[in-house]
Amino acid sequence: MSDNDTAAPPAPKKLSPLEKLAAKSKESIGLHQAHQEALGPDVGPSPQGAAARKIHVDLIDPNPWQPRTHFDEAGLRELAQSIQATQGVIEPIVLRRNGERYQLVVGERRWRAAKLAGHQHIDAVVRELADQEAALMALVENIDREDLSDYEVALALGNLRERFKTTSQLARYLNKDRKDTYRYLAFLDLPDWLRARLDRNPRLIHRTSADNLKGLFGSVEDGAGAYRDATQKALDLIESGALAQNMLIPQIKRYALGPGRAAAPAEVVFSRHGQKVGSLVRGGKHIKITLKAASLTEAQTDELERLIHHWVKGDPPAG
């Protein structure tokens, strides 16, 4: 080997589910600590650097501000197997005292998995935290997880809004786009009957649809009457996979207005990662589709052109 040759770097170590969760927990709590100064000294002491103790799992109660409303059973079983293999959790959970018991602040998945693994005790750091601080830390712990639904994030944000002077301040704290934060908060302004459905299925719609529904119901007196029934029918289609999210509002209007009445001009926004990349506008005799060129590959653009040609001519698309 010459002097100019260098050895290949070693392959990165494959982390277990427990190690991945521990790394994410440290990162999330670190984000919380980094913003303490901006909020003032009353945010509460840090869980890092404090001594962990073993707490009986049956003395611990769930966090009432837990953003996650659904815990994937398969994921919990995988995490439980990792805990069994390592003889315990790598990163202690964070608790606060609640009378003679303890209340979870950070680490509910680890606590549930430890119980599933048959452990009677779990390593935990016990801190003195006010309600708002406990809610804030729980949100920071969970908000950037890919498996947390938009509705669950919205519920957590709703618990924290009063902690901040403005929504912009809340967005800055969480390192979120301000407009995107407003889309999350749109869930909280939806009618109660729709919120009840989202409680049962928090992944039913994403935040862009929630924002669109808020605008729709704001113009039709809380979605009463025909629009309420139309929305339920359209959501049934989404739940079954028969309707795309970006077609929700046009479908609701078609149901509500009926086949004998013309719908008002409507715009369907196409988004990717929360950013608008195009739209479809219905206006009387015309339909106008606008897309950013970068949103489609050249092959997809060719396919779209061929498909529209087939539709216009009335032929079935080529298979």
N, C-alpha and C positions, 0 to 999 in steps of 0.2 A: 504494500500500500504506500503510495507516495505521501509526501508531507502535505499536499493539498487536499488529499482525500480525508473526508470526515465520516465518522461512524453515523449510521442512521439513528435518529432519535428513537428511544424505546416507545413501543405502542402504549397509548394511554390505558391506565387501569380501568377495567369495567366495574362500575360501581353497582352495588346491590341496591334494591329498592330502599332499604333503610338508610344507606349512605347518601343516596340521592336526596332523600327527605331531610336528612340532617344538614346537608349542604344548603338546601333551599331555606331551611329554617334560620341558619346563621346569616344568610344573605338578607332575608326579610327583616330579622331583628336588627341587623346592621343598618338597614335603611331607616328603620324607626329611630335608632339612636342618632343617625346623621341629621335628622330633622328636629331633634329635641330642642336645640337652641332656638330655632325659628318659632317654636310654640311657647317657649318659656320654661321655667324650672319646674312647673307643676305637672309635667308629663309623666313623671314617675321614674323610679330607679331602674337601671338596666338589669336584665336577668343574667347578662354575661359577667363572668368573673366571680359570681356568687357560688357558694358551696351547694352542691346538690345533696339531697337526702332521699332515702327510700320511703315512699308513701304507698300505703295499701290501696290497690286499685278501686276497692269498693267504698273508699272514703272520698272519692272524687266525683264531682257532678259536672255535666257538660257546660260549656260556655253559652249563656243565653244570647250572646251576640255573635255566635258562630255564623260566618257568612254561608258556609256550606249547608244546604238543606238535604243533600243526598250523598251518602257514602257508598261508593262502589264496593260490592261484596267481594268480587274477584280481586280487586286491588288490595283490600284489607287482608284477604287470605295470603296473598303474595307477601305483603309486608309482615304478617305474622310469622310466616316461614323464615323470613330473613331475621326476625327477632330471635326465633328459636335457634337459628344457626349461630348467631353471635352472642347468645346468652343474655340478651337485654338490648335496650335502646342505646344508640351511640350518643345522641344529643338529648339531654334532659328536657322534659316538658316544663312548661312554666305554669305555676298555680298561684292563686291568691286564697287567703283564708276566708271561709264563709261559716262563721259560728264554729261548731265542732268539726266541720267538714272542710273540704277544699273545692274550689271552683277552677275549672280549666281556663287558661288564658291563651296559651299556644301549645299545640301538639295533640289535638283531639284524635287524629288518625293514629298516632303512635299509641295513645292510651287505649283506643278501641282494639288495635292490633295486638297489644300486649295482653289484654284480657282474652282475646281469641286464642293467643298462643298458650294460655294457661298460667301466665305469670301472676303472682299475688301482689307483687310490689313493682313499682316503677321509679326510676330516678327522676327527681323533680326539683326545680328551684322554686321556692315560695317567696313571692314579693308582695309588698303592700301597694295596691293599685286601686284607684278610683274606678267607677263604672266606665267613664268615658275613655280612660287610659286602657282598660282591659278590652273595650270594643275596638279601639284604634289598633292595638297590637294584634288582635285577632284578624283584622282586615289586612294589615300589612303582611301578615303571615300567609294569607291565602289569595290575595287579589290577583297576583300575576301567575297563578297556577292555570295551566291550560284547561284543566277539567272543571273549572268553576264556571257556572253558567252566567250569562249577562244579568239575569234576574237576581241571582244570588248576590252578585256584586252590588246591584242596585239596592237590595235590602240592607246590606252592610253600610253603603254610603248614606242611606237614609238614617241609620243609627248615629252617624257621625256629623251630619250637616250642621247641627247646632254648635258643635265644637269649634267651628271655623266661622269667621266673619262673613266670608263670601264663598261661593262655589269655586271661584278661581283659586282661592287660597287652598281649598281642599284638593283641587286638581294638582296644584304645584306640589303639595306635600306628598301626594301619591305618585308623582311623576307621570301624570296623565294629561292628555290633551283636554283643554277646557271644553271644547265643543263635544268631544266624546264623553266627557263626564256628564254633560247635560243630557246626552242620549241615554245614558244609564239611568239618570234620575227621572226620565220620562216614564219609566215603569211605575213610579210611585204616584203618578197622576192619572193612571188608568182607572176605569170604573171598578168598583168592588167585585162585581161578578166575574170580570176578566182576571183580576188579581187572584181570586179564588181558584180559577183554572190554572193559573201559573204556579200557585202553591202546590198543586198536584203534579204538574209537569213543568218544572222551572226551565227546561230547555226548549220549550215550545216555540218561542220567537226570540230573535236577537234584538239588540238595543236600537238598531236602525228601524226595525218594524215597530218597536214600542214608541219611538219618536213619531213615526208616521201615524200610528193609531191615536196618539195623544192629539195630534192636529186634527184628525178626522172627527173624534168624539167632541172636541172643543167646538166644532162647527155644527154638530147635530144634536145638541142638548144631551150630553152624557151617553150617547150611543143608544138611546131608548128606542123601543119599538122595532121597526124593520131593520135598523142598522145593528141592533143587538143580535137578533136572530141571524142576520146575514154574517156577522162576525163569527158566531159560533159555528156556522156551517163551513165558512172558509177555514177556520182553525182545524176543523175536523179533517179537511183535505190536507192541510200541512202536516197534521199528526200522522196521517196515513202515508205521507210521502207523495201524494198526488198533486201538490201545489208547491211551487217555489216561493220562498220568502218574498222575493221582490215583486210577486204578483198578488200579494195579499190584499192591498188596498183596492186595485181594480176589480178583484173578484168580489170583495165585499160590496162594492158599488153596483156590480152587476146583479148580485143577489137582492140588494135592498131596493133598487129602482125597478127591477123586473124587465122582461124582454121588450115590453111595449113602450118603454121610456128611454130617452137618450141620456146617457151619462154625461156629466160635465167634463170638459177637457181635463185629463189627468196625466200627471207625470209619474213614471216609475223610475226610481233612481237605482242604478246599478253600483254597488260598492264592493271594494276589496280591502280587507283589513281596516274597515271604518272610513275609507277614503272613497269619494265619488269618482268613478271612472267612466260614467256615461249615463244616459237616460233614454226612456221611451216616452214620447208625448203623444197622447190621443187628442185630436182637435177637429171635431166635425168629420170632414171627408178625408182627413190625412192622418197618417201615423208617421212620426219622425223619430228615427233611432240615431243617437249620437254616442260614439264610443271613442275613448282615447286609443290611438293606434297602438300604444305600448301594452294595452290590456289584453290583446289577442296576438297569438303567433300568426305568421304568414299562412300556415296551413289552416288554422282556425278561421282566418278571414276568408280564405278561398272556400272553405266548407260552408260558411255563413252565406256567402254570395250564391253558391249553388242551391242551397236550401231555399232561399227567398225566390230564386228563379222558378223552382219547382212549385212553390206555393202559389205564385202569381199565375202560372200557367195552368194550375189545377191538377198537376201530375203528382203522383206519390213520390217522395224523395227516393233517390237511388240508394239501394242498400249496400 
